[in-house]
């Protein structure tokens, strides 16, 4: 799951059917895979919005 999440984050254009099949092989359901993909996608979206607008993190959040 973590390898899938990292690949989707760093190189989304390189994702293939095999990435999904790898998750199925180790027991993830299609719903699980959808949830993983949505969470990764949401964080990528939120981070790009924050970066694009120059939003600074709260002082208590470490760099």
Order of alpha helices (4+ residues) and beta strands (2+ residues): alpha-alpha-alpha
